[in-house]
Structure formats: structure tokens, C-alpha cells
Amino acid sequence: MRTVGSATPIEINNKDDDNEEKYALTVAALALAATSVSTQARNFDLPSGCEYGRVKSYDFKSEDVKGAVESGYNIYNDPQTYPDPSNPDQTDYNQEEYANFFESLINLFNSFDYLRVEVPKHVVQDEVFRAKGNLFDRYANVHFNNSEFGYVGKDKSNLDANSYLNMKFSRTYGYGLVWINRAGGMCSAEGVWVQKKPRIVSGNATHSSGKVQANIEYLIDKYSTAAKDTSVNARLIIHVRDDLYGQTASASVNLSALKGIKTISVTPANPGINSVSVTLSDGKYTDGMSLGYVRVPGTPKPPCPRCQPL
């Protein structure tokens, strides 16, 4: 068995000339790809034996990460989107780079070491998030990478033996991978779910039997925390505020479906004119909408004997 750089080890039968010829061609292709990547200061090849930390029950097992990442960012369906859409000559090169990267994912195994990457489990597509490198020693350079852009940058660990770097996933939607490595060969990888934010599509508020009622159409992303983690519920919250004395009341309801129309109501703290708003949460990210004002029949009462209107 021979290993070329950090690529996947290739089995070689020295007695088989055909295999030797295939090996030579593979080495040449890898060398050409590595040269191109180096020119662009990018590296899509996950280091051999990189340790994959499966930190959530709904994360993929190590043997399934390759397919999950490939689905999250399928370069074969849109090969010219990265890195240079204006250069069609790079199409085959891009596919080869990603093919090598996906092959190298086979080397992942489920364990930890004292070099460990820590990332948010859910991030929003095309929004910046911070990755952390947790080390044993200080002032050590750590290289940060992800499955969409390859090498992103490096940071030197601080007095707390931690390093940080901002990154994002622009085209990935689904499962992505972030990994850090050091020159000595240590490497740590962790999966990230790339999602879209929850969205309140439309809503209106009315009065009914002394209560403020809102009808909300909503969308929760299929890769959100609420969608993936059975212990987390998506929630819809209604907030009302008495316009005269500023008293507030709220109520919430769990959502059992990722999309639909939901009715939610609350008894206001005071009758009269109340402002109404709603908040939608997917377990991590939120969306909000103001629904204007609703007049609730009755005479507003001050919350204390000497309280004055706002």
C-alpha cells in the first residue's frame, strides 16, 4: 500500500502491470490536481485518518459522511459554479478535485483527540459563522477547512489554547463538513447542517371573545434543529401589548408540521388597543412579524392605583 500526500491510500499489486499502470496514472492526476489547488491556495483533500466527531444523534455515521456531504453540495450537477464560472476549462478539474475529496472522506472514523474542532451544529446558508479549534498547546497554527471551499484560512491558538476562524457555506444546503489540521498531521472534523431560516409567510390578527387571535402561515426548514432533533419543538409565540399602559401578555404553541397555517390566541393584559406581533422559532433561529393593532372591547385599567398612561 502506498500513500500519495494526504490522498486516500491506494492498494497496489506489484506483480500486476495493469495495476501499476493505473497507479501511475492516478498519481499523475493527483499531482496535477494538487498543483492546481496549491496555485489557488485551496485544498479539498481531507487528511487521511482525520477524526470525525459525531456529536448529535442525527449526525451521519462516519461511513455515511461521504454521501451526505456530496448531497449537500453536488458539484456534478452544477460543475461550473465553483471556483470560476467563466472558465469552462476548469470543469473537469473541479470534478476531479471534488472526486478526490469525497474519496478521502472514507478515511473518517468516529473518535476524538485533543485537537478538536467545534462548530455550531446548525448554520444558515450563506451566513458567516465561527469555527473553533480546541488545542492542547498555545501559539500553534491551526488550518481551517470546509467541504465547500476547502482551505479557508489559519489562526494561531491563544493563551487559552483556542483558535478561531469565520467561514460560511454559500452553496451547500444540507450536510457540510468542517475540519481543522496541524502541520504535525493531527486533524479533527465535524459535520454541520446548513439550513434556511424559518419564515412567517403571512399573518393577520383579530379579536374574538375577549382574546387576540392570530392566523399565521409559516415555513420551517427541513434541516433546522426542530426538524432534525426530536427533543426540540418549533414554536409560534404571540405577543400583545396594551397601548395605554404598556402591559404585555404572550402565549406559545408547539408546531407539529414544518409548514402550514396555525391559529394562536392570548388574553391581553388589558382591553383596549393592543399591538400584536408573532415570533416563529425553529429551535435556534427565529423570524418575527408585526400584525398591527387590535381593539379589544372593555375599559383599560391601570396596573396600580397611581399608574399613569404612557
Buried (B, 14 or more C-beta within 10 A) or exposed (E): EEEBEBBBBBEBEEEEEEBEEEBEEBBEEBEEBBEBBEEEEBBBBBBBEBBBBBEBEEBBEBEEBBEBBBEBBBBEEEBBEBBBEEEEEBBEBBEBBBBBBBBBBBBBEEEBEEBBBBBBBBBBBEEEBEBBBBBEEEEBEBBBBBBBBBBBBBBEBEEEBBBBBEBBBBBBBBBBBBBBBBEEEBBBBBBBBBBBBBBBEEBEBEBEEEBBBBBBBBBBBBBBBBBBBEEBBBBBBBBBBBBBBEBBBBBBBEBEEBEEEBEBBBEBBBBBBBBBBBBBBBBBBBBEBEBEBBEBEEEBBEEEEEEEEE
